[in-house]
Amino acid sequence: MHIYGSPLSPFVARIILACKHKGLGYTIAMPEGGLKTPEYLALNPFGKIPTVKDGSTVLFESGVILPYLDDKYPKKKKVIPASPAAAGNAGLIARVCDLYVQEPALDLFRQVVGRAPKDKAAAKKALADMEAALDILNGYISPGPCATGKSFTIADCYVIPALLFATAVGPLFGLKDPLKGRPNVKKYWAAIKKHPAAKAHMTETQKIMKDRLKSL
Ligand SMILES: N[C@@H](CCC(=O)N[C@@H](CS)C(=O)NCC(=O)O)C(=O)O
């Protein structure tokens, strides 16, 4: 299986984390020549990452790729829990991170790296939105070892990249420790760093992020 993308992308990271949990082998690289070449647009007409090529199957959109991996490799560990209630809970935590933690964190990141104009009012709102979402996440997330408790699930595939961005950008906008006062999130973050599916990805991404921010 080939993943088009980079581990720094939180959307790509979801797929990497799922593959690591499942023990699926993969190669990963940015599309040759960039995201908007005719060759890449033929695979993903939005010209975004991730796109996955698995034999003759080509899929994009992280939210589509994750359940595909469970269905395609039924003998491997799953990321979506079997019981509807557990799957719903995992999906809920994932969605909270996707829409409400990661989105404002990415808005802030775009301002930092110059992909969005510097705008103090927009940054203040994004920071407040991110904090409010972290408070809500704190009410749903397990303190560990994984986001829903014992097992690594789709929730972790979403929470980890969202928190990598939230903890990286918060301090740049005056929020020294975005996890402070959110004890469940804080305990989760300390625990998941040691998880075999997450450890290497988190170390690698934090280094890429640090280098990226240092180079500005
Ligand atoms: N909804 C998509 C979002 C993918 C996405 O926005 N990827 C970003 C990278 S972080 C991208 O490719 N941006 C380039 C662009 O929009 O031109 C998913 O979940 O896969």
The ligand as an ORCA input file, in Angstrom:
! r2SCAN-3c Opt
* xyz 0 1
  N     -10.951     16.099      4.299
  C      -9.608     15.719      3.885
  C      -8.667     16.865      4.186
  C      -7.297     16.686      3.560
  C      -6.478     17.966      3.600
  O      -7.012     19.078      3.751
  N      -5.165     17.825      3.433
  C      -4.301     18.981      3.373
  C      -2.968     18.659      4.046
  S      -2.991     18.870      5.778
  C      -3.973     19.288      1.927
  O      -3.739     18.375      1.153
  N      -3.918     20.575      1.561
  C      -3.483     21.006      0.269
  C      -4.519     21.737     -0.497
  O      -5.659     21.878     -0.029
  O      -4.174     22.204     -1.587
  C      -9.217     14.413      4.597
  O      -9.748     14.154      5.686
  O      -8.421     13.633      4.044
*
